[in-house]
Amino acid sequence: MYGKCLDKKRHKAGKMSKVAVSWAGGKDSSLAYCRAMLADYEVSHLLNFITQDVKTSMTHGLSSELLCSQARAIGTPIIQRKTTWIGYEQELKNTINELKEEGIQGMVFGEIDLQEHKDW
């Protein structure tokens, strides 16, 4: 099943809308990416937020370079934005607005099992 998820020819044949995937580098964002591809969405970018010192991701603490390596491995460009927890929500909104201007029609998020995330 994982191989099918990355089959770009199958994906492009029946694409629906252009989306970006919120990418933390873990299983939830990987599964969300795969499900978006299987649902024939055109995944144009991965979106990740990193600490101000550009060393690690805000959520899992993975190295910025590891996240870039993951993006290269699956063949999808990654956008990494520096932020703090205080500025996270505003930076997310700003980045989504920029993506909308580039023709992105939606966002895909993987971690939706926690009630506080659903509420947010």
Number of C-alpha atoms within 10 A of each C-alpha: 7 10 7 13 19 16 13 14 9 14 20 14 9 13 15 14 14 18 23 27 23 24 28 24 22 14 12 17 19 18 16 18 25 20 16 21 23 20 14 20 22 21 25 18 21 24 21 22 24 23 19 13 8 16 14 19 25 22 15 11 13 16 17 19 13 13 21 18 13 16 18 12 9 11 13 16 16 21 16 19 18 18 20 13 12 8 10 16 13 12 17 17 11 12 16 18 12 12 18 16 10 10 12 19 15 15 18 19 18 18 16 11 9 8 8 8 9 9 7 6
